[in-house]
Amino acid sequence: MKAIVYDAPRKFEYRDVDIPQIDPDEILLRVHACGVCGTDLHVHEGEFGARFPLIPGHEFSGEIVELGSDVKGFSKGQRATASTTQACGYCFYCKRGDFLLCENLGGIGVEINGAFAEYIKVKGDLAFPVNKLSVREAAMIEPTACAVHGMEVLAVKPGSSVLLLGAGPTGQVLAQLLKLNGAAKLTVAAPAGQKLDLIARLAADEVVAIDRQDPEVHQRRLSQLSPNGFDYVVEATGAAPMAEDAMRFVRRRGTILIYGVYPDDALGRFRLAEIQRRELAIKGSFAQIDCFPRALEYLESGKVKVHELVTHEFALKDYQKALELAWSRQGIKTIIIPPEN
């Protein structure tokens, strides 16, 4: 089969590799499409715990072409996806039930070969049927699952005011989940353009265009919208300066959620006395491990809408072009289509 294979950071090829051989507890999927995520850019740089050699790609769905003898509840020809994080089950954190914090956590497309390929094998107990979603929509199942976990961590109180920084693909989903789960008023700040326009239609009560040349413009507008700050500020850009900015806009006894994916060496500067005196809470949200069923419920019910998010498609052989588009921050969501599709 054809696949994108990294032998080291920044060094990948589009080449032939063997189709994965499944074990009795596994499923082989012919990949329909796989989304390009900000995490993939970090994997490209050798960050996020990536292990090489590696086939990246973790936002996928496909068609079942082979079933292991121990797998129940699925059939050949059925569309499916799979949760991408796998806990060891025996480390300190697993024994406490904190599986996402597993010391030996494996992630498809990061430590385990992923779906920028014609075929991928997945554990049968991590697979889920895809019944109502288009190929484009199904590329957003994994990001939606991560956003559902983010909502669990944030634990928004009903009737709250929320500021979301960032309107990328996951930001679009987070905005809708925030409105469904406690945000009485949602303000989104992001650069002007297609993403901000879409989030205004999908969920935001107010949108503020970020002015990178003169930050005081958007900072002043946000202060006008909520003079006492916001109950919750969600940082979903992955830019350290924006994480620092979150402190400016959160109200006393408010909560900041660090959601965006940052370079491994990114640092943020916070005044510790300010955290203490204002009784602020700073939380982090990382990936997900048990949120696929709820993500599918949100998507297949139409409560969370993602059909407008995919703006670009590339053939697998054009992966370099997809990376360049992602770095340029053009469009909203890019997906990769393997050759047989």
Helices and strands as residue ranges (DSSP letters): E 2-8, E 11-16, E 26-36, H 38-44, E 59-67, E 79-82, E 85-86, H 92-95, G 99-101, E 106-107, E 119-123, G 124-126, E 127-129, H 135-138, H 141-154, E 160-165, H 169-180, E 183-190, H 194-202, E 206-209, H 216-225, E 230-235, H 240-249, E 250-258, H 272-277, E 281-284, H 292-300, E 310-315, G 316-318, H 319-328, E 333-337
